[in-house]
Amino acid sequence: MKLIFRKTKIFLAVAMAVALLPTMVSCGGGSLEKEVKQTLLKGDTTETRFAELCELVERNGEASMLDANGEADAALLGEYINSIGARLRPARQWNVSAYGIKQLALSVYLERSGSMTPYDTQGGGGELKKAVNDLINFFPGENVVPSIFIVNDGVYAYGGEVAEFLKDKNIYASTANMGNAAHTDFGEIFSTILASQKPNEVSVLITDMIYSPKNTKNVSAEKIFNEENSLATSVFKQYPGKSVLVSKLSGTYQGKYYPYNQSSFAYSGKRPFYVFVIADKKVVEEMTNDAQYSRFVNLANAEHFYRFNQPEMPLEVSILPNWEGSKGRYRIAREEGLMVEKCEGDRVTGVLQFGVAADLSVLGKDAEFLCDASNYEVASAGGYQVSVAAIEPSQVSGNNKSYLEGKTHIITISGMPEMRKDEVVIKIKNDFPQWISQSNATDDTNAGVPNFENTTFGIEPFLRGIYDAYANVGDAYATIRIKIEK
């Protein structure tokens, strides 16, 4: 009996240790995996629940999901959660990018060059100064005190109070003694911004993006373009962890304009200017998915927008079992990934057509881009094609609510199911934006050149240089794979 009693004590000790195990195991295959599975299966995808998972990661001390301060990294934990969700039936995803955002710092860089001061003259529309003030006023955080710099041939601290800067009705007159307004050194400006930026800092540059180095009087435009393209690539290639948002706006311009050949002429009318937002990729990801940063990221009156170095994103996708656009017959397969089986074409046309509901809002693209089929690259042995449309409230009913809920668009896939097995691979393309090419001017020596009010000398070579610096990231915003079996 004594021996049995000792064994019982050992058994109880082991049982107690096992009971305590969930708070001590690593995240790789222990309590976190179990908690994540339960969370996804229950649909408890709330910010409160995410905070509980973060606490579990920190308590377990899982280094692969902790930041430098020992706190749970929202992006890494999000990847882990979705890797588990992908193995569930049906697969589930949870966009947690907005939950991990911390208070960010803001630095504002305003270009003061000869071709910038006419944007802020008395009697003008004041669009540029309004955009600058909006960027500061709409940046969340009651205690955020932005750092302000004036840039041209270098980077110079503003020195005054933020309130003084915001109220100034002639900011270019107040900063007339700062730097050399005769030319803008974008190499120095961007290098300084990138090199000095802290992990939780957001940097904003407001500029007309006219590349104007010294001594270009007898230099060809082609040589200038090649130089700025190489410059942009070499500068941004050093910072693969950064992401860049660029917005194009338009403002009233009244004063002298200085073209690349170092002449000048008077101009009164509209001219484009640009806002660059630069930060760590993780920070940009969090801002673009957090509603409180919406007015900061999506500037009022912005005509165009693009994000450089945007990683490929996972999408929440579900195949619709039956809907108004269906043709032919098919059944959704119960296995990993997206698959339709028992497929037959329409009896009259032979066409198989079915819909895939997807949440495309996470890509941060406008409605025109998302509904343009030319932005979707489709590969399949059977030559399937796609069309895309936003989901209308009237389309959501009791029969399809579970499939459409949380989704923004329906991607319609159609083709002839002639092969026994096929796979449709849909890539949402991350091509160099057409609007940048359309905004480029190769000659700005007089206001009579075509589309002068909407174009910028050399904007395309510089921005293509940034695009090329990050080209190794990939050519797609997202990829959807669907298996088709007869």
Beta strands, then each sheet from edge to edge (+ up, - down):
strand 1: 105-111
strand 2: 147-151
strand 3: 155-157
strand 4: 201-207
strand 5: 242-257
strand 6: 265-280
strand 7: 304-308
strand 8: 317-319
strand 9: 329-332
strand 10: 338-344
strand 11: 352-358
strand 12: 376-379
strand 13: 385-390
strand 14: 409-415
strand 15: 421-429
strand 16: 440-441
strand 17: 456-457
strand 18: 476-485
sheet 1: 3+ 2- 1- 4- 6+ 5- 7+
sheet 2: 8+ 11- 14+ 13-
sheet 3: 9+ 10- 18- 15+ 12-
sheet 4: 16+ 17+
end
